[in-house]
Amino acid sequence: MNDLLDRLARLDSAATPSDGDVAGDLARAHTALGRRRRTRAAIAGTGLTLGVGAALGVVVVIGDDPVDNPPTVAPSPSDALPLVAYTGPQVEGFELGKVPEGYVIQGSDAFVLTLAEPGDDSHYLGFDGKVVIMLESQSAAQRLGDGQDVTVNGEPGVLQGAPGETRNLRYFQGDKLVLIQVWETIELTDEQIVELAESVTVTSDAEAGVG
């Protein structure tokens, strides 16, 4: 929490961050949230829900009572959300081959692409309930990190988080470290997340955020 509070304090004297800065901060905040959930007993049962004040680029932390949020059961292959061919227009930065059934591109820029269900009117930099595709921040270590070893198009990758949690897949595509985040409520298996990643092409327009 100290890192997040320090960021918020610095916003008082800093210029409004770019979309790339916000996207990078959010991805790391959501990763931290996953770690906190796995060690909830160590933080006295306090859960966190993250949102975004898109207009200001501010990450908002809201108290959440874990008693009201029973554990999510991991989807079996037969219950998982199917992946389907993407047939819409391609956008700068990230080209798609497949998407979860019923999901569309909600918004994108050179830093991030967000998939959401139709009718979701939240800002595309709010990641709750969405699939997010981006490059790892330039300020972060350019490495895969710890987690479940996977292979994406023949290249090594690491998947963090278990089904029922928000999961992050990192893998290299050329010299670019790609990060795909799948929100905990989206019923994709680990294998499907890898399959989704294998359908993504990072273009020369993609940029990594800073911060």
C-alpha positions as a Python dict, from the first residue, in 0.01 Angstrom:
ca = {
    (1, 'M'): (0, 0, 0),
    (2, 'N'): (290, 240, 70),
    (3, 'D'): (394, 248, -297),
    (4, 'L'): (37, 327, -405),
    (5, 'L'): (-5, 599, -142),
    (6, 'D'): (326, 756, -246),
    (7, 'R'): (204, 765, -608),
    (8, 'L'): (-118, 935, -508),
    (9, 'A'): (69, 1193, -300),
    (10, 'R'): (295, 1283, -590),
    (11, 'L'): (-7, 1349, -814),
    (12, 'D'): (-69, 1676, -631),
    (13, 'S'): (244, 1831, -782),
    (14, 'A'): (277, 1631, -1103),
    (15, 'A'): (117, 1681, -1444),
    (16, 'T'): (-167, 1453, -1545),
    (17, 'P'): (-2, 1124, -1652),
    (18, 'S'): (-33, 981, -1999),
    (19, 'D'): (-250, 680, -2080),
    (20, 'G'): (69, 475, -2091),
    (21, 'D'): (165, 578, -1737),
    (22, 'V'): (-183, 497, -1607),
    (23, 'A'): (-190, 160, -1783),
    (24, 'G'): (147, 62, -1638),
    (25, 'D'): (49, 169, -1286),
    (26, 'L'): (-279, -19, -1308),
    (27, 'A'): (-122, -342, -1425),
    (28, 'R'): (122, -341, -1134),
    (29, 'A'): (-153, -243, -890),
    (30, 'H'): (-371, -532, -1006),
    (31, 'T'): (-77, -771, -976),
    (32, 'A'): (-20, -650, -621),
    (33, 'L'): (-388, -704, -552),
    (34, 'G'): (-357, -1068, -655),
    (35, 'R'): (-66, -1118, -417),
    (36, 'R'): (-257, -953, -134),
    (37, 'R'): (-555, -1179, -190),
    (38, 'R'): (-336, -1487, -164),
    (39, 'T'): (-203, -1359, 169),
    (40, 'R'): (-525, -1213, 305),
    (41, 'A'): (-471, -1366, 647),
    (42, 'A'): (-156, -1161, 685),
    (43, 'I'): (-343, -836, 635),
    (44, 'A'): (-616, -904, 887),
    (45, 'G'): (-882, -1003, 639),
    (46, 'T'): (-888, -671, 450),
    (47, 'G'): (-965, -708, 77),
    (48, 'L'): (-911, -442, -188),
    (49, 'T'): (-1091, -350, -506),
    (50, 'L'): (-914, -132, -761),
    (51, 'G'): (-1074, 115, -996),
    (52, 'V'): (-952, 413, -1196),
    (53, 'G'): (-1039, 780, -1206),
    (54, 'A'): (-974, 796, -1577),
    (55, 'A'): (-1004, 1171, -1622),
    (56, 'L'): (-736, 1235, -1357),
    (57, 'G'): (-533, 920, -1406),
    (58, 'V'): (-580, 832, -1038),
    (59, 'V'): (-594, 478, -906),
    (60, 'V'): (-872, 452, -648),
    (61, 'V'): (-857, 197, -367),
    (62, 'I'): (-1190, 98, -216),
    (63, 'G'): (-1240, -118, 93),
    (64, 'D'): (-1405, -452, 20),
    (65, 'D'): (-1539, -699, 275),
    (66, 'P'): (-1407, -1047, 185),
    (67, 'V'): (-1700, -1209, 369),
    (68, 'D'): (-1925, -1099, 84),
    (69, 'N'): (-1692, -1248, -178),
    (70, 'P'): (-1680, -1629, -154),
    (71, 'P'): (-1397, -1809, -335),
    (72, 'T'): (-1444, -1844, -710),
    (73, 'V'): (-1447, -2199, -847),
    (74, 'A'): (-1204, -2248, -1135),
    (75, 'P'): (-1380, -2317, -1465),
    (76, 'S'): (-1353, -2667, -1607),
    (77, 'P'): (-1269, -2692, -1978),
    (78, 'S'): (-1636, -2764, -2052),
    (79, 'D'): (-1755, -2458, -1857),
    (80, 'A'): (-1490, -2214, -1978),
    (81, 'L'): (-1577, -1922, -2202),
    (82, 'P'): (-1495, -2017, -2564),
    (83, 'L'): (-1237, -1828, -2766),
    (84, 'V'): (-1363, -1720, -3108),
    (85, 'A'): (-1202, -1566, -3415),
    (86, 'Y'): (-1180, -1188, -3401),
    (87, 'T'): (-1345, -1037, -3708),
    (88, 'G'): (-1354, -665, -3622),
    (89, 'P'): (-1119, -389, -3731),
    (90, 'Q'): (-761, -406, -3608),
    (91, 'V'): (-619, -119, -3402),
    (92, 'E'): (-277, 34, -3349),
    (93, 'G'): (-34, -148, -3130),
    (94, 'F'): (-194, -490, -3096),
    (95, 'E'): (-361, -708, -3360),
    (96, 'L'): (-599, -980, -3247),
    (97, 'G'): (-666, -1325, -3385),
    (98, 'K'): (-902, -1447, -3111),
    (99, 'V'): (-1113, -1302, -2829),
    (100, 'P'): (-1330, -1450, -2553),
    (101, 'E'): (-1679, -1507, -2691),
    (102, 'G'): (-1899, -1204, -2632),
    (103, 'Y'): (-1608, -963, -2578),
    (104, 'V'): (-1522, -667, -2799),
    (105, 'I'): (-1248, -406, -2813),
    (106, 'Q'): (-1367, -145, -2566),
    (107, 'G'): (-1079, 94, -2622),
    (108, 'S'): (-715, 109, -2720),
    (109, 'D'): (-418, 331, -2782),
    (110, 'A'): (-49, 269, -2850),
    (111, 'F'): (-2, 158, -2488),
    (112, 'V'): (-296, -70, -2409),
    (113, 'L'): (-588, -262, -2560),
    (114, 'T'): (-889, -350, -2345),
    (115, 'L'): (-1150, -619, -2417),
    (116, 'A'): (-1486, -589, -2243),
    (117, 'E'): (-1844, -706, -2278),
    (118, 'P'): (-2074, -494, -2496),
    (119, 'G'): (-2251, -230, -2291),
    (120, 'D'): (-1965, -182, -2045),
    (121, 'D'): (-1952, 198, -2028),
    (122, 'S'): (-1656, 224, -1790),
    (123, 'H'): (-1334, 387, -1909),
    (124, 'Y'): (-1112, 148, -2101),
    (125, 'L'): (-831, 211, -1852),
    (126, 'G'): (-1045, 66, -1574),
    (127, 'F'): (-951, -303, -1585),
    (128, 'D'): (-1223, -458, -1367),
    (129, 'G'): (-1398, -742, -1552),
    (130, 'K'): (-1178, -709, -1862),
    (131, 'V'): (-892, -858, -2060),
    (132, 'V'): (-602, -616, -2096),
    (133, 'I'): (-315, -642, -2345),
    (134, 'M'): (-12, -416, -2315),
    (135, 'L'): (366, -403, -2299),
    (136, 'E'): (538, -421, -1963),
    (137, 'S'): (632, -74, -1836),
    (138, 'Q'): (977, 54, -1927),
    (139, 'S'): (1023, 125, -1556),
    (140, 'A'): (968, -240, -1459),
    (141, 'A'): (1222, -519, -1481),
    (142, 'Q'): (1217, -666, -1830),
    (143, 'R'): (1190, -1025, -1715),
    (144, 'L'): (922, -1291, -1687),
    (145, 'G'): (925, -1319, -1309),
    (146, 'D'): (797, -1606, -1098),
    (147, 'G'): (493, -1821, -1173),
    (148, 'Q'): (379, -2111, -1387),
    (149, 'D'): (610, -2172, -1683),
    (150, 'V'): (425, -2180, -2016),
    (151, 'T'): (516, -2163, -2384),
    (152, 'V'): (373, -1900, -2618),
    (153, 'N'): (442, -1962, -2987),
    (154, 'G'): (753, -2155, -2893),
    (155, 'E'): (883, -1885, -2659),
    (156, 'P'): (893, -1907, -2278),
    (157, 'G'): (633, -1727, -2072),
    (158, 'V'): (515, -1711, -1712),
    (159, 'L'): (154, -1714, -1591),
    (160, 'Q'): (87, -1568, -1247),
    (161, 'G'): (-228, -1634, -1046),
    (162, 'A'): (-466, -1928, -1029),
    (163, 'P'): (-809, -1973, -1190),
    (164, 'G'): (-1055, -1770, -988),
    (165, 'E'): (-793, -1496, -940),
    (166, 'T'): (-682, -1216, -1167),
    (167, 'R'): (-407, -1371, -1380),
    (168, 'N'): (-113, -1210, -1557),
    (169, 'L'): (70, -1371, -1846),
    (170, 'R'): (409, -1230, -1945),
    (171, 'Y'): (600, -1346, -2248),
    (172, 'F'): (843, -1209, -2501),
    (173, 'Q'): (744, -1142, -2860),
    (174, 'G'): (1073, -1052, -3022),
    (175, 'D'): (1236, -798, -2790),
    (176, 'K'): (902, -680, -2645),
    (177, 'L'): (777, -806, -2309),
    (178, 'V'): (401, -852, -2348),
    (179, 'L'): (162, -851, -2052),
    (180, 'I'): (-191, -994, -2075),
    (181, 'Q'): (-415, -955, -1772),
    (182, 'V'): (-738, -1154, -1734),
    (183, 'W'): (-975, -1038, -1461),
    (184, 'E'): (-1080, -1296, -1203),
    (185, 'T'): (-1445, -1309, -1315),
    (186, 'I'): (-1360, -1409, -1674),
    (187, 'E'): (-1386, -1786, -1702),
    (188, 'L'): (-1088, -1876, -1916),
    (189, 'T'): (-861, -2169, -1840),
    (190, 'D'): (-486, -2121, -1818),
    (191, 'E'): (-453, -2298, -2153),
    (192, 'Q'): (-699, -2055, -2312),
    (193, 'I'): (-503, -1755, -2187),
    (194, 'V'): (-196, -1895, -2361),
    (195, 'E'): (-403, -1961, -2674),
    (196, 'L'): (-526, -1601, -2666),
    (197, 'A'): (-168, -1475, -2633),
    (198, 'E'): (-59, -1683, -2931),
    (199, 'S'): (-317, -1501, -3145),
    (200, 'V'): (-187, -1153, -3054),
    (201, 'T'): (58, -970, -3280),
    (202, 'V'): (244, -672, -3136),
    (203, 'T'): (295, -412, -3408),
    (204, 'S'): (561, -145, -3442),
    (205, 'D'): (307, 111, -3315),
    (206, 'A'): (296, -44, -2967),
    (207, 'E'): (464, 154, -2691),
    (208, 'A'): (554, 65, -2335),
    (209, 'G'): (441, 304, -2065),
    (210, 'V'): (668, 462, -1805),
    (211, 'G'): (598, 468, -1435),
}
